[in-house]
Amino acid sequence: MIKDAMATLALAFVPCPKLTLPLPAERIAHVWKVDLEEARDPILSPDEQTRAQTMRHSEKQRHFIRARSALRLILAKYTGLSPADIPLATATEGKPHLDLAHAPHFNLTHAHGKALVAVARVPVGIDLEFPRPVRQLDQLVADYFSSAEARDWASLDEEDRARAFLGAWTRKEAFLKATGEGIAGGLHRFDVSLLPDEEARLKAIDGDVQAAASWTLHAFTPFENAQAAICLAAPNMSLLGFTL
Ligand SMILES: CC(C)(COP(=O)(O)OP(=O)(O)OC[C@H]1O[C@@H](n2cnc3c(N)ncnc32)[C@H](O)[C@@H]1OP(=O)(O)O)[C@@H](O)C(=O)NCCC(=O)NCCS
């Protein structure tokens, strides 16, 4: 895997026309890129249909339906089940998982009509964000970043701050999505790298550097201007990119 000028991963995405795929190898995670503006037949469970019906915003509803349908198509390749029969269950904190023996771990993120799905043998979290005007970055950093992250952020020039903020945010969400805790898991209690020349890395969890070393964190740019991060509960994991 090659790093680009911003120390993020230059991840290539190749089409995957195959109907079935073996589970990713032990040290590899698959990352799927999905365009939610592309029309696709909806494949939803009754629960997902009910959830879609509660969404008032038509674009949000369309993207939810297409993201879940794409997720089912992708998981069908690994399980050999038909997309409609994929047994998706949801943990208390909201993380979807497969209710199936020997199933792969996966995670989904969507933003601005694009989605990413990560599939691996270990717990995984993935996050995708596009730049948007954010006021009072200083306050958000004070509220949500750890003290080590806040120090790094304050050391940056003004013009690097918005990008570094978004990069750190995707890394932090990816970790909390990997554990399944979501934002409620506490954004303060762990440190990620955020300086422009630093590789994406989980630096410490509750101050414990050893604990952080048993995770992999990568940052990459799957769509123009986007920032994405993936976090995996194992060290030294590589990525393989596919388009649906
Ligand atoms: C989950 C969360 C991190 C999502 O972040 P986001 O940037 O808004 O959205 P993303 O597009 O990256 O991710 C959304 C997807 O993550 C998955 N997801 C939901 N909850 C998750 C969790 N706790 N852990 C991992 N993945 C989760 C879902 O697939 C969801 O998409 P879907 O609803 O269309 O299926 C964030 O919304 C959050 O933490 N929410 C609070 C959850 C919480 O604390 N609940 C407490 C119990 S009520």
The ligand as an ORCA input file, in Angstrom:
! r2SCAN-3c Opt
* xyz 0 1
  C     -23.153      5.459     14.800
  C     -22.548      6.795     14.491
  C     -21.093      6.750     14.902
  C     -22.744      7.034     13.014
  O     -22.020      8.118     12.535
  P     -22.450      9.017     11.274
  O     -21.205      9.687     10.809
  O     -23.604      9.827     11.639
  O     -22.987      8.019     10.189
  P     -22.258      6.973      9.238
  O     -22.850      7.118      7.910
  O     -20.774      7.011      9.362
  O     -22.692      5.580      9.882
  C     -24.019      5.190      9.915
  C     -24.051      3.681      9.849
  O     -23.244      3.113     10.874
  C     -23.840      1.922     11.338
  N     -23.984      2.086     12.784
  C     -25.014      2.558     13.500
  N     -24.714      2.549     14.822
  C     -23.457      2.057     14.928
  C     -22.596      1.805     16.029
  N     -22.953      2.040     17.292
  N     -21.367      1.293     15.777
  C     -20.984      1.037     14.515
  N     -21.757      1.259     13.419
  C     -22.985      1.770     13.637
  C     -25.160      1.760     10.613
  O     -24.973      0.848      9.551
  C     -25.424      3.149     10.083
  O     -26.044      3.205      8.828
  P     -27.574      2.769      8.606
  O     -28.300      3.281      9.772
  O     -27.960      3.400      7.325
  O     -27.511      1.297      8.520
  C     -23.199      7.950     15.269
  O     -24.406      8.269     14.651
  C     -23.529      7.619     16.686
  O     -22.688      7.312     17.504
  N     -24.770      7.728     17.029
  C     -25.172      7.499     18.376
  C     -25.442      6.047     18.619
  C     -25.605      5.873     20.055
  O     -24.749      6.267     20.842
  N     -26.690      5.240     20.429
  C     -26.929      4.984     21.797
  C     -28.090      4.036     21.943
  S     -29.571      4.929     21.637
*
